[in-house]
């Protein structure tokens, strides 16, 4: 479907109602007073039945874009003479155009002079010109478009607008905040700003305080909502709110958060993320496929979980492995589990098993400016149930980077370390270090 302006798409939808074709309109199939006797024609009831019956081909036409579409088709059977162009445009009060690649709201929309509800989610709109919006509009939904600025939305906004959804757009600048005040939206009751990029909670709430009739607010998915103080600070800053993020605000919550808005100097925009890994199970015994006839090398298998996370302060590491980051120095202490007679001649092979464990799956890539560090659990020898006992709390101050990281997904890699050991070489025989061999499929890595 090629992108197009809104009015051109609406014209196409109205044309597909076939208001002048059978069984609608003033065609020869319609009975009139001047019909000669003996000529049988469809009655009005029969024509309506053709539209309404379950087997009707017209019933399966797409009229989901407006509740008035099917009503208008029936009116074209009952009173076809009333259906002129102006009447048709003025008949619509609701238009729902989702995922139709609409590029812009052009002036042709002004023909719908009685329009009250306009849903334009999941389209390609990058700019809103409010002079093209009917003044009668009460509901405007622009979720998941390509808006990056609200400057064009407040030039001449609809004065009666009560519901505004700007969710899932690239909005969040201080200029955008200045366009969300009561001076522009005096009648606004519900505002949806979820899944945007607002990071300054204090400035945003200061602007929203000026909305005199605001009762429902959706902010979930913005970076600042990752901070623990978000819900309480918002509830106390906007005492007129009745619903926050699709949850009703109880009187006990209002009492519990009372006074928090006056403590904004104590509130930090910092998020804490705790990762806990308890048990590891379901891995086949690797020794079942090992040739036990050969005395050497002695093969030892160990398993651990590795992952990447945003670099920042960390605390409360309760895992057995106190050095969570993968560092070469950590290998020194871990070799103690191998016999001292075999230590001088060791080969390591570390493989990432094909686990495909991911918290979120999406095509979005994390911001390149965000620095990632590598972490892992302690290395455990194989057993049916391996007790990881790993807990690590990551404290992150860059909430915007944290949101993008979560959108990309936290991936946990199950890694297998295979250690091959030989006896120490005699003193008079020069030690020959065995060469490493690559094993496994694409994606495996080695370290020695």
N, C-alpha and C positions, 0 to 999 in steps of 0.2 A: 504494500500500500504506500503510494507516494505521499510525502508530506503536503499539506494544504492548509489554507486559512480556514477558520471555523465556519464562516458563512457559506463557503462553497461546499463544505461537508454537510451542513444542515440542509442545504438546498437539495443535495443528492438523496438524503434520507427522506425528506418530504416527498420527493418525486417517486420514491419506491413504495409509498403508501398507496399509489394508484387510485387516487380519490375520484378520478373520472372514468375509471374502467369498471367492468362488471365485477362484483354486484353493486358497486357504488355509482354515484353520478346519475345524470339524466340520459341514460341510454335507451335504446329501443326495447330493452328488457323490462323497463319500468312501466307499470300500469298508469294510464292517464284517463281523464274523463272523456277524451275525444276518441278513444279506441273503439273501432267497429265491434258490433256484437259477434260473438263466436270466436274471437281471437283470444287465446289463452296466454297470459303473461304471469311472471312470478309476482306473488304478492310481497308487500313490504316485510311481513313476518318471515316469509320464505327467504328473502334476501338477507335479512338479519341472521337467520339460522345458518345460512351458508358461511357467514363470517364467524359465528360462535361455536359451531359444532366441532367436536374433537377431530373429525376427519377432514376438516376444512383446510385446503392448502394455504388460505390466507391467514389461518390461525398460527401457522408455523413461520410466518414472516417475522423478521427481527424488529420488534417494537419496544425492546428493552431500553432504548435510549430516551424514552419519555412516557410517563403514564398517560399522557394525553393523546399519544399516537393511535392507540386502539379506539379511544373514545371518538377521535376525529373521524376515523374510518366508518364507525357506525353512524355518526352524524351525517356523513356523506350519503348514507342510505335513507335516513329519515328526512333530512332537509337539505338536499344537495344545492338548492338555490342560494343558500346562505354562504357557501364556501367560495369566497373570493380570496385574493392574495392577502389582503390586510387582515381579514377575519382569521385565516389560518395562522398567520404570525402571532396575532394577539391571543390566540387560543392556548398557546403553550405557556405554562408556568414553571415547568421543570424540564431541564435538558441534562442528560447524563451521557457524556462522551468520554469513555475511558479507553485508553490504549489504541487510539485511532490515528496517531502521528500528526496531530494538529500542531501547526507551527505558530500560529498567532491568533489573537482575538481582534478581528478587524471591525470596521464600522458597520458591517452588515448585521451584526448582532443587535443593533439598536432597533431594528424592525420588530423584534420581539419585545414590545413595549410593556408587557405585563409579566415578564419573566421574573420569578422569585428565587429559583434555585438553579445554580449552574455548577455542574460537576465536570471537571476537566482533568482528572487524575491520569497519571502515566501517559503523558504526551510529550511534545518537544518544545513547549513554550518557554522562551528565554526572557521575555519581557511582557509586562502587563501595562496596557494603556487604559487607564480607568475612564477616559472620555468615551471609550467604546463599550462600556458596561451600562446596561439599563439602570436607571435610578431606582427602580422597584426591587432590585436584587436584595435578598435577605440571606442567602446561603451561597458561599463561593468556596469551592474546593479545588486547590491547585497542587495536590500532593504528587510527589515524584515527577516533577517537570525539570526544567533546566534553569530555574531562576537563580540568579546570583546577586540580585539587588532588589530592594523594595522601593527605590526612588520613584519609579513610574506608577506604583500602586497607590500613592497618596496624593497625586496631583488633584484629582477630583473624585474621591472614593464614593461609592454608593452610600447615601446618608442613612439608609435603613438596615445596613448589613448587620446581622446578628451572629453569624457563624463564618469563621475564616480559617481555612486549613492551608498551611504553607509547608507541611511536613515533607521530609525527604528531599529538600532542596539545599543548594550550597549557600545558605544564608547564615549570618553570624557576626557580621562586622558591626562596629559601633554606629555606622551610618544606618544600618538596618534597624538597630534598636531605637534610633530617633524617630523612625516611622511607625512605631508601635505604641502610640500614645492616645489618650482620650480625645485629643484635638482632632485626630483623623478618624477615630472609630468610637463615636459617642454611644452607639447602641449595641456594641459588640458584647455578646454574652458568652460565647465559646470561642477559644483560640487554640489552634493546634500547631505547635512548633516542634513536634517530635522529630527525632532523627535529622536535626540540622547541625550546624557547627558553632552554636553559641557557647562561648567559654567564660564570659564575664557575667556570672550570675547576679552580682550586686547591681550592675548597671541595667541589666534586663529587668529585674524585679522593680527597680526604681521607676522605669518607664511604664511597666504594667500596672503599677499602683494608680496611675492616672486614668485607667479605664473604669468608668464609674459603674458599669453593669456587668463586668466580668465575673462569671460564676464557675466556669469550667475551663481548665487549663491543662494542656498536654505538652510536657517538656521532655519526656523520657527519650533517651537516645542522644541527647546533647552531651558533649564532653563533661560539663560541670556536674551532671547528674551522677557521675561515678564517685563523687566525693560523699563521704558518709553524712555530712551535715546538710545535704541537698533537701530532702523532704521537709525536715523541721524548719529550716531557714525560710523555705518558700511558704509554708503554711502560716508562719507567724508574720511574714512580710506582707502577705495578701490575706488579711482576715476575712474579706468578703467572699473568698473562694468556698465553694461547696464540694467541688470534685477536682482531684489532682491525679493526672495519669490514669484515668478511668476507674479511680477508687474514690468512694465517698469519704469525706473528711469527718470523722466522728468528733463529738464534743470532748472526749477524753484526749484525743490527739491535739486538739486545739489547746487544751489546758496543759498538756505535757510539753508542748513546744513554746509556751508563752514566754516572752522575753528574749527568745533566741535571736530575733532580728536586731536587737540592740547590742548584741555581742559579736558583731561582724568582724571586729579586730582579732577575735580569738579563733575564728573559723579559717581553716586552711584548705586550699584547693588541692588536696592530696588524696590519692586513692590507695588502698591497701588490697592486694590480691594474694590470697593464701592458696597454695597448691598442696594438696595432700594425696599421697599415694600409699595405699595400705598393703595390698597383696598382689602378687604376680603368679598366675597359674595358667595351666593349659598348654605349656611348652613340652613337646615330646622329649623323652630322655635322650640326649645326644650320644650317650655311650652305647645305645642299642645298635648303632650302625658303625661302631668303631671296630677295627680288626684287632682282637685281643691277642692274637698269636704273636704279633711283634712286640718285643720288650721295650723298644724305644722307637720313636720318642714317647715320653709320657704326656698324655693330652689332658688338659684341664679346661673346662668350660665355665665361664662366668657370665652373668647377665645383669644388665642395668638399663634404666630409662634415662634418656637425654632429651633436652628441649632447649629452645631459645626463648628468652624473655627480654623485655626492655631493660637497659642498664640504668640502675638507680640504687638508692639505699636499700639494703635487705636486712631482715632481722628474723628472730625467732626460728632459726634453723634447728629443727628437732630430729633430723635424720641421723643415721649412724655415720654417714660420710660427712665430716665437718668441712671438707673442702669440696663444695658443690661444683665449682667451675672446673672445667676440664683443663688441667695444667700438667705439664710434663713432670713436674716435681712430685705429683701425687702417685706416680707409678712406683716410686722408690719404696714407700711403706707398704704398698699392696703386694709386692713381691715376697713378703715375709711368709705368705701361705704356701710358697713353693719351697721344696727342700733345698737347703743350702748347697748340697752336692750337685744340684742340677742348675742352679742360678746362673753360672757363667755362660751357659749356652742355651739361650731361650729365643724362641720365635713367637711373635704375637700376631694374631689376625683378628681384626675387629670388623664385624659385619652388621649392617643395619637390616634387621629382618623386615619383611614386607607386611607391616602391621596396619598401615593406613588408619591410625588413630588420630582423629582431628576433632577439636571442639566445634569448629565452624568451618564450613566449606563455601568459598566465594571466590570470584575472579579478581577481587580488589587486591592490590599489592600495597604493602605497608610503605609509609613515607621513607625515602632513602636516608633522610636526615636523622631518623631515629636509630640509635645505636643499640644493637642486640648483643647480649652475652649468652654464653653457653653454660648450661647447668646439667647436672646429672645426679642420680642416686648412687648409693654405694653398690659395689660389685658383689654379687652373690653367686655362690656355686649352685648348680641345678638341684632342684627338689620339686616335688609336686606342688607345694605351696611355699613360695619365697616371700618372706616378710620384709617388705621394703621399709616400712616405718619412716616415711619421708614426709616432712612438712616444712615448707619454706614460704615466708611472707615477703612479697615484693612490694615496696613502697614507691609509688610513681607520682611525680609532681606535674609531669606534662600530660594532662588529661586528654588533649587532642591526639597525641601520639598513641596513648593507651586505647582510645576508641578505634583508631585505624588498625592497631595491632589485633584487637578482638575481632574486627571485621574480617581481617585476613585469616585468623584462626590460630589457635594454640595447638601445635602438632607435637605429639609425644612419640619418640622413636625408641623402639625396643632393640637394644643392641646386644650382640653376642660376642664375647671375647674368647678366642681360642688360643690357648698357650701350649706350645710344643717345646718340651724340655729334653735335653740330652745330658749325659754325664759330663762332668768337667774334664777337659782335656788334660793329658799328662804335661808335666812342666817342660820336658824336653821336646815336646811336639808343639809346633806353633799352632795357635788357636785359629781355626778357620770359621769365620762367622757365616752361618747359613744364609743363603739369599732368600728373600721374601717372594712368595708366589701369590698371585692374585687368584682368588676363588670367588665363585658366586656370580650372580647376574649383575647387570648394570645398576649402578646406584650404591654398590657396596664400597666401603672405604677401608684402608689399612693404616695401622700405625705400629711402630716398633719401638 
